């Protein structure tokens, strides 16, 4: 690699900073739910980049929006462009990602940076700030106790080590090729899960499961009968959700005992579900030992269990692809009497909104075991759930394989990143020289 030069960020970066901007943005923010109404009478609302959706190098699916009419009046300090780098400046500090669609508004606690042509590639800036070197340099200049952050004046003084521009470009192309493949796999997984979700709706909500002749039941004249939920197929019943499931509680081994932690048993918590969580969980952030499992109230859940978060952030779902334990803020849910695992997952997913509405708790929302008694669902028979499982099994298997590939790609990227940024590895013609 060519010799690196060091610059202060203010020498090679243009900033768009909305921190400290006064105004009534809170009143202008729209929820995802309100966007459809706005869209019908005006131009499409624009997604709002907030600190909570910039994670792990990507901008996750937005949950807040700003109307087109308010966009220009709010964004009076500059407009983001494709390729710009966004960074969270507090709570947490230093999460970075690159903008791939310029149709965004910027919230507070977000700063946008653009490398100056010929001096700093914006993609290289992103990867540098993600690296252990970049993170350490941000950390050196943070302030605060309870909530740490970085002032604009301090951020501009952060040093960045840069090789020649063409070398920066080569580094970006190597690392972004891995990120692009990860993103492609994530999109494929969303499409695969959407197919499984659509089939569940067709069979168990619209009652178009195959009849004896392989034709859609309801639209082919299948007999329907009245129930408290409306018309359901003849022979079906209305059940409390709790009648169809087995519920397992979780627990946390004592943190003070090192013998309970860093073992080989995956231990699930809310940290393992992001805003854009896939249907399947293949690994967990934390792991416990066999002794930790035996010495706490947590249980080892079998593969195919659906986990639902039940306290604080309620109603997040995960389908586990390997046996794992979990903390006490979750429930593990399995179908009774041989009910299919995938059917069980989508049946719980269908019920989540009602479960959330029926939560208990004075301080924070909580789903209790009795909450599952408050939801009624139509049910056919176990065999139909197994037939559904047999069809969607291949979809979930493909999702799992893509997640495993993404894990390997992420590990490779994380190994290459510090070595490329530090110059330990050279790049020539977009290939790595060891």
N, C-alpha and C positions, 0 to 999 in steps of 0.2 A: 504494500500500500504506500501511496505517496505520503510525504510528511504532513502531519496535521497542523492546522493553525487554530488558535483559540481566539474567539470573539466574545464580546458581551452580546447578549441577545439583542439589546437595543441597537447594535451596529449592523445586524443582519436580518432583523425581523420587523415587520409592520404589525402593529397591534390594533385590535378592536376590543375595547374594554367597556363592558356595561355594568361593572360593579359600581355601587354607590349612586347609580342613576335614580333620580327621584321621579315619581310618577305613580299612576294608578294601575300598573300592570296587573295586579291581583284581580281587579275588577274586569279586566279585559281578557283574562285567561278563560278558555273554554274547555270543558271536559270533552272526552271522546264522544260521549252520549249526545251532547248538544251540537256537535259538528254537523250532523245530518240535517237538522233544522236550519242551521245557518247556510249550509250548502244549497238548500232549496230556494233561498231568497237572495243570495249574493254570491260572490266569488268564493272559491274554496278556502277554508281556513288553513293557516300554515302551522306546521308543527313547531313546538317550542323546545329548544334544546336546553334542558335543565341538568344540573349536576348529577341528579340521581339516575339519568339514563346514559351517562358516559361511563362505560365500564369495560375493562379488559380490552382496550384498543378499538372499541366499536361504539357507535351511537345506537342504543337499543331502541325498540319501538316506542315512539312518543306517546305520552298519556295526556298531555296538555297541548292546547292549540291557541292561536291568536287569530282573530278575524282579519281578513285582507284589508279592511278599512283601517284597522288600528296598526297594521304592520309598519307602514311608512312613518307614522307619527312616533312610534316607539323606537324604530331602528334608525335614529337620527345621528348615530355615531359611526355609521358605516355598515355595509352589507357584506355578509359572508359570501365567499366564492367556493366553487368546487375545488378541493385540494387544500383548503385552509385547515389548520390544526386547531381544534378546540381543547381546552384544558380546564379542569376544575381547580379552583383556587382555594377552596376550603371545604371541609366536611364531605368528602375527603380532598386532600391536596394531591394533585399530580396525576389524576386519571386523564388520559389523552386519547383522541381519535381524530380521524380525518373526515371532513365533510365530503360526501359523494353526491349530494343534491343541494343546490344553492337555495332552494325554497324552504328556508328555516328562519325562525326568529331566535334570538339569543336571550336567555334569562340571566338574572344576576348569578354571581358565583361562577360564571363562565367567562373565559377570555379567549379570543380568537387571534391566532398568529399566522403570518404568511411570510415564508422565506423570500428574501430578495433575489431576483433573477440573477443567475450566474454566480451567486455567492453561497446560497443555502437552499437546498431542495426541501420543500415543505414535508415531503415524505420522510426524508432523513431527520428533520427536526422532530417529527412524531416518534420515530424509533429511538432517537437519542434520548428524548425525555422519558421514554418507556424503560430505557436501560438502567441497570443498577448505578451507572455513573451519573446519568441525568437525574435519577430520583434522589441520589445522595446530594447533588448540588442544589436541588430544590429544597431538600430537607435542611441544608445548612442555613438557608435564609428564611425559614418559616418563623412565625411568631404566634403567640397565643398559648394558653394553658389547656382549658377545657376543649375548645375548638381551635385547632391550629390552621393557619393559612399563610398566604404570602402576599405582601403588599406589591402593588404595581411597580413601585420604585425599586424594590428588591428583585423582583422577577427580571427586570430589564438589565440588572447587573449580573445575572447568572451566566457563567461561562459555558460555551459550547465548543467542543473540539470537532473540527471539520477537515476532512481530506479534500482533495480537488473535487470540483463539481461533478465530473464524469464518474469518479469513484463513488460519490454519494449516490448518484443515479443507479449505479450497478448494485450497490447495497440495497437500495429501495426495491429494485426489481426482484432481487433474490428473496427478500423477506416478504414482500407483498404477494409474490406468487404463492407462498404458503398461506397467507391470510385469505387470498382470493379463493383458494380451494376449500378452506374452512368455511367461508361464507357461502360458497356454492353448496356444500354438504348441508349446512344449516337450512338453506332454502329448500333443498330437496326433502329434508326431514319435515319441514312445515307442510309441504305438499302431500307427503305420504300420510301424515297424521290427519290432514284435512280429508283425505280419501276415506280413512277409517272412521272419522267422525261422521262423514256423510252417509256411510253405510249404516252406522248405528242409528242415525236419524231415520233413514229409509225403513229399516226393519222395526224399530222399537218405539218410534214417535209417530211416523206416518203409517205404520202397520202394513208396509209393502214388502214384508218378508216373503220368501218363496212358498207358494201353496204346494199341494201334493203334485201338481203338474209343472212345478217350477215357475209359475207365473206370479206376479205381484198380488198378494192376498186381497187387499182392500179394493184396488181398482179392477180386479177380475171378478168382483161380485162376492167376495168373502163376507160371511154373515157377521154383522156388528151388533153389539148389545149395549144398552145404556149402563153407565156406572157413575159414581160420584166424580170421576174425572172426565166425563163425557163418554162418547162411544169408544168401545174397545172390542177387539175380536172375540167372538164366541169361544168360550173355554178359557179365556184369560181371567185373571183376578186382579183386584187392587190390593196392594200390600203396603204396610209401613216399610220404609227403607230398612229399618232395623231388622225386619223379618228376613231379609235377604243377605245379611252381612254378619261377619264375625269381627269384633273390634278388639284390637290389642293396644295397650298403653305403652309408653316409653319411659325412659329415665336417663339420668346423667351420672356416671361414676364420679366419685369425689375428685375434684380437680387437684386437690392437695396431695394426692397419692400418685406418684409418677409411675407406679407399677400398673396403673389402670389405663394409661394412655400410650399412644404411638405404637400400637400393636398392628395386627393385620385384619381386624374386623372393621369394616366400614361403619361409621356412626353418623346418621343423618340428622341435620338440623336445617332451619330456614335458610342458612347460608348457602345451602346446596341447590336452592331454587332461585334463579335470577328472574328478572322481568320477562325475559324471552326464553324461559326454561323449555327445553324439549320435553316430550312425554316421558322419556326414559332417563333414569339416573343410572350411570354405569360406575360411578365412584363418588367418594365423599371427601370433603376437605379434611375432616378429622377421622382418626381411627382409634379404636380401643383394643385392649388385650382380652384374652379369655378370662383372666382374673377380674378385669373391670366389668365384663359381661355378667359374671357370676355374683359380683359383689354389689350390684345395683338392681334397680327395678326394670331396667331396659331388657328387651327380649330380642332374640335373633329372628327376624322376619324372613319368611321364605321368598325366593324369587317369584315375581309376579304379583306381589302385594302392592296395593295402592296406598300411598301415604297422603294424609291430608293434614295441613297445619291447622291447629285448633285454638291457639291462643295468640293474642296480639294481631298479627297478620293472618287472618283466618281464610281458609278455603283454597290455599295453594295446593296443587296436586302433583304427585310424582309416582311414576310406575317404576319399580325397582327391578333391574335386570339381574341382580345378584343378591344373595342373602345379606342382610345388613340390620344393624340395630338403629335406634333413633332416640331422640330426647323426649322429655315429657310434654313438650308443646305440640306434639303430633299424635295422631292415631294411625295404626296400621289396619287396613281394611281388606278382608278377603271374603269371597262369596261363600255362602253356606251350601252344603249338599252338592258340591261339584259344579256350582255356577262358574262359568268361564271367567278367567282373570281379566281379559281385555274387555269383555262385557261389563264386568264389575267396575273397571276404571271409567268407562264412558257413562255408566249409570250414575256413578258418584259425581262425575263432571256435570252431568245434566242436572243434578240436584244441588249443585254448589250455591247457586244464587238464593235458593230457599233456605239452605242451611245458614248462609250468612245473615239473612233477614231474621232468622230465629235464634241468633246467638244470645248468650246470657252474659252477665258480668257488670259490676258497677264501675270498676276502674278501666278494664279493657274488654273487648269482645272475646267471648269464649264459646267454642262448640263443645258441649258435653255429650256423654253417651246418650242422654235422653233427647238431645236435639235431633237425632236420627229418627226418633219416633214421630216427629212433626212433619215429615215429608212422606207423601204417598206416591207410589209409582205403579204403573200397570206391569204385569208380569205374565209371560206365557208359560214357558217350561224350561228346564235345565238344558234339554237337548238343543233347543234353538240357540241358547247362549253359546253352547259348545260349537255349533255350526258356524256362528259368527266368529268365534275365536279362530277356527280353522282357516277362515278366509283372510282375516287380518294379521295372522301370525307372520306371514312373509313380509308384510309392510313394516311391522315392528322389528323384525329381524334386520331389515335393511336400515331402519333408523339406528338400531344399535350398532351395526357395522360402521355406519357413517360417523357416529359419535366416537367410536374407538379409533377410527382413522384420524378424526379431528384431534383427539388426545395425543396421538403420536406426532401429528403435524405441529401442534402447539409446543410439545416438548422439544422438537427439532428447532423450531423458531427461537424458543427461549434459550437453547444452547448456543445457537449461532449469533443471536443478537448481541450479547456482551463482547463476544470475540470479534465480531465485525466492527462494532463501534470503537473498541479499544485498539484495533489494528493488529490484534493477535493473528487474525486470519486475513489474507490478502484476497482481493477480487480482481480477476482478469477476464474480460469478455463475458461478464455476467456469470462467471463460475468461481468457485472458491478454491484458493490454493492453500494447502496445509503445509 
